[in-house]
Amino acid sequence: MSAAHQMLRTARRTGRTLEVTVLEAGQFTSYSACGIPYLVSGEVDELDDLVARTPEQHRAAGIDLRTGQRVTRLDLDARVAEVEGGDDVAFDQVVVATGACPRMPQWTRLPDGAPVGGVRPASTLEDARAWAQELAPGERVVVAGGGYIGVEMVEAAVRRGLQVTLVTRSRVLSTFAPEVGAEVARGMREVGVEVVEHAAVTDLEVEDGRVAAVRLRERSVPTDHVVVALGVVPATDLLAHTDLLSERGTLRPDETGRVAPGVWAAGDCCEVRTRDGAWTYAPLGTHANKAGRALGDQVAGGDLTFPGVLGTAITRFAVGEVHLEVARTGILDHQVAAPVDPVTVVTRGTTASGYMPEAAPITIRVSADRVSRRLLSVEVAGGPGAGKRVDAAAAVLWLRGSVDDLAWMDLAYAPPVATAWEVLQIAARRVAELIDQPG
Ligand SMILES: Cc1cc2nc3c(=O)[nH]c(=O)nc-3n(C[C@H](O)[C@H](O)[C@H](O)COP(=O)(O)OP(=O)(O)OC[C@H]3O[C@@H](n4cnc5c(N)ncnc54)[C@H](O)[C@@H]3O)c2cc1C
């Protein structure tokens, strides 16, 4: 919908005439999947609060929006979209913005293919509604998957008063540095969550079509519900017959959003380029919105481009006394290739001056290249106000700055919100000192 609206905005400027048709398989448009955990937890009252714009509002803006229309195949020679149970829709140009589907292993289904009762992802508003209705205090839930959606659904379930077990194949938040993931695992245990790392759900025990337990390799965990948060796969079946898909099944648009002549794509069905030019799969709403807008502008004759990503991400685990924000930006050390030589420091401090009641612990990890001094990555874990600190580091990375830029740039300070030497800058300064050490 970002692309569709931008097309109309730019067309008004460039004087182009565009007929914009959107075919949407579901009934909702422009909704915040990101808000699902907070609807489930009860922090957000109404499902409608997550809908930024309804189909009627899009239509009123001049978009021919058709809901309940699933495109099964795009015929790029005949220039038609084939719609399940409906008529083909002709196009001159086509935008693929089909997003991604949750990874659902075989064990989520009964032998007849129907979903096992009590087992579903947290992917759509329908899932959100079902979880909000079904999760009752005192019941047991297993969350399968320790990525950010798993973490947020653990938070939601604990807030609703359930007994929660998190099962994850590697460690909690494995795309973050171990120090950061460990803080979240510790916070979860503190509020009574059973965290089972380095284990995978291999099967379910099912009674009368409903889940009764999950099986791990060495034991079973009795449960009433299973949240499946095992990552996503790009929803690109409609182009499976073409040579446009990568081995991962993604599309790889250029910075204008173009995949092939007259074929455009953005969002979770695509890989994105890092600022250094490497392809990466980073299915996030923040990228989808920007890439969609740039693409919409290009389709209507504009020149906006999507400039790539740094790998910036943030999430929160907050229950009762535990409030942890974790965030990261940049290339992980293990992804860095020679000749880059990362020098890394982990520093602990407080989010505010130690004498202020707001002061909460914060851990910051900064990494920079020994030779060029270029900042490589920054990760943060800490109390209220800790997470968004990563944005200052993202700005330095975006402008290809050095660890010295981060150490000495002019950041805001007042006792309730920071320390005189901001922890982020203390960590950066220590990295610089390490680099400068003789030998
Ligand atoms: C629980 C959860 C929390 C999240 N939290 C965050 C967060 O905090 N920050 C962040 O940046 N991102 C977050 N995300 C990710 C973010 O929601 C996605 O990256 C974003 O929605 C992707 O936008 P999109 O337009 O590519 O795909 P979607 O929003 O998935 O939209 C794709 C649309 O295409 C429709 N569709 C699919 N196939 C077809 C077809 N064949 N024919 C017709 N229509 C079709 C779908 O019904 C859907 O409406 C979260 C996601 C989830 C599930």
The ligand as a Tripos MOL2 file, in Angstrom:
@<TRIPOS>MOLECULE
LIG
   53    58     1     0     0
SMALL
NO_CHARGES

@<TRIPOS>ATOM
      1 C1          4.5350  -10.5850   15.1400 C.3       1 LIG1
      2 C2          5.3450   -9.7170   14.2190 C.ar      1 LIG1
      3 C3          6.0550   -8.6520   14.7580 C.ar      1 LIG1
      4 C4          6.8120   -7.8420   13.9170 C.ar      1 LIG1
      5 N1          7.4950   -6.7870   14.4600 N.ar      1 LIG1
      6 C5          8.2460   -5.9880   13.6730 C.ar      1 LIG1
      7 C6          8.9280   -4.8770   14.2270 C.ar      1 LIG1
      8 O1          8.8420   -4.6050   15.4260 O.2       1 LIG1
      9 N2          9.6670   -4.0980   13.3880 N.ar      1 LIG1
     10 C7          9.7540   -4.3480   12.0510 C.ar      1 LIG1
     11 O2         10.4240   -3.6040   11.3250 O.2       1 LIG1
     12 N3          9.0860   -5.4060   11.4840 N.ar      1 LIG1
     13 C8          8.3480   -6.2200   12.2740 C.ar      1 LIG1
     14 N4          7.6490   -7.2700   11.7170 N.ar      1 LIG1
     15 C9          7.8040   -7.5680   10.2860 C.3       1 LIG1
     16 C10         6.8510   -6.7330    9.4480 C.3       1 LIG1
     17 O3          5.5380   -6.9310    9.8690 O.3       1 LIG1
     18 C11         7.0140   -7.1480    8.0050 C.3       1 LIG1
     19 O4          8.3550   -6.9770    7.6340 O.3       1 LIG1
     20 C12         6.1330   -6.3190    7.0710 C.3       1 LIG1
     21 O5          4.7820   -6.5200    7.3580 O.3       1 LIG1
     22 C13         6.4080   -6.7100    5.6380 C.3       1 LIG1
     23 O6          5.5880   -5.9740    4.7960 O.3       1 LIG1
     24 P1          5.1780   -6.5610    3.3610 P.3       1 LIG1
     25 O7          4.2830   -5.5340    2.7710 O.co2     1 LIG1
     26 O8          6.3660   -7.0070    2.6320 O.co2     1 LIG1
     27 O9          4.3630   -7.8850    3.7000 O.3       1 LIG1
     28 P2          3.0040   -8.0740    4.5000 P.3       1 LIG1
     29 O10         2.8010   -7.0010    5.4990 O.co2     1 LIG1
     30 O11         3.0270   -9.4840    4.9600 O.co2     1 LIG1
     31 O12         1.9120   -7.8870    3.3760 O.3       1 LIG1
     32 C14         1.7960   -8.8050    2.3200 C.3       1 LIG1
     33 C15         0.3500   -8.8450    1.9160 C.3       1 LIG1
     34 O13         0.2430   -9.5860    0.7140 O.3       1 LIG1
     35 C16        -0.8740  -10.4380    0.7920 C.3       1 LIG1
     36 N5         -0.6110  -11.5640   -0.1100 N.ar      1 LIG1
     37 C17         0.3320  -12.5310    0.0320 C.ar      1 LIG1
     38 N6          0.3220  -13.3600   -1.0110 N.ar      1 LIG1
     39 C18        -0.6390  -12.9010   -1.8460 C.ar      1 LIG1
     40 C19        -1.1130  -13.3280   -3.1070 C.ar      1 LIG1
     41 N7         -0.6030  -14.4040   -3.7240 N.pl3     1 LIG1
     42 N8         -2.1210  -12.6220   -3.6850 N.ar      1 LIG1
     43 C20        -2.6550  -11.5170   -3.0830 C.ar      1 LIG1
     44 N9         -2.2360  -11.0850   -1.8880 N.ar      1 LIG1
     45 C21        -1.2390  -11.7570   -1.2840 C.ar      1 LIG1
     46 C22        -0.9720  -10.8310    2.2390 C.3       1 LIG1
     47 O14        -2.2890  -11.2170    2.5840 O.3       1 LIG1
     48 C23        -0.5340   -9.5530    2.9480 C.3       1 LIG1
     49 O15        -1.6230   -8.7210    3.2730 O.3       1 LIG1
     50 C24         6.8560   -8.1020   12.5230 C.ar      1 LIG1
     51 C25         6.1260   -9.1730   11.9880 C.ar      1 LIG1
     52 C26         5.3780   -9.9620   12.8310 C.ar      1 LIG1
     53 C27         4.5980  -11.1100   12.2410 C.3       1 LIG1
@<TRIPOS>BOND
     1     1     2 1
     2     2     3 ar
     3     2    52 ar
     4     3     4 ar
     5     4     5 ar
     6     4    50 ar
     7     5     6 ar
     8     6     7 ar
     9     6    13 1
    10     7     8 2
    11     7     9 ar
    12     9    10 ar
    13    10    11 2
    14    10    12 ar
    15    12    13 ar
    16    13    14 ar
    17    14    15 1
    18    14    50 ar
    19    15    16 1
    20    16    17 1
    21    16    18 1
    22    18    19 1
    23    18    20 1
    24    20    21 1
    25    20    22 1
    26    22    23 1
    27    23    24 1
    28    24    25 2
    29    24    26 1
    30    24    27 1
    31    27    28 1
    32    28    29 2
    33    28    30 1
    34    28    31 1
    35    31    32 1
    36    32    33 1
    37    33    34 1
    38    33    48 1
    39    34    35 1
    40    35    36 1
    41    35    46 1
    42    36    37 ar
    43    36    45 ar
    44    37    38 ar
    45    38    39 ar
    46    39    40 ar
    47    39    45 ar
    48    40    41 1
    49    40    42 ar
    50    42    43 ar
    51    43    44 ar
    52    44    45 ar
    53    46    47 1
    54    46    48 1
    55    48    49 1
    56    50    51 ar
    57    51    52 ar
    58    52    53 1
@<TRIPOS>SUBSTRUCTURE
     1 LIG1         1 GROUP 0 **** ****
